[in-house]
Amino acid sequence: MASIAKALRLPPETVFRKAGLLPASPDQNELLDQLSHVAADLSDEDKQELIEIARLKLDRKNKRG
């Protein structure tokens, strides 16, 4: 299963949950799992850039109303 997750570029937890091998968590958020998984492999500088991009997108959304 870990190889499948790696090939799909998904967190292993996501693949295990989809396969029914891990229980679904009520506060589970697949998007946050994916972001966390991607960020884990980034440098501190790239992590900060990712946060800034997310904040820019949120600001743009809020300005559009």
Buried (B, 14 or more C-beta within 10 A) or exposed (E): EEEEBEEEEBBBBBBBBBEEEBEEEEEEEEEEBBBEBBEEEEEEEEBEEBEEEEEEEEEEEEEEE
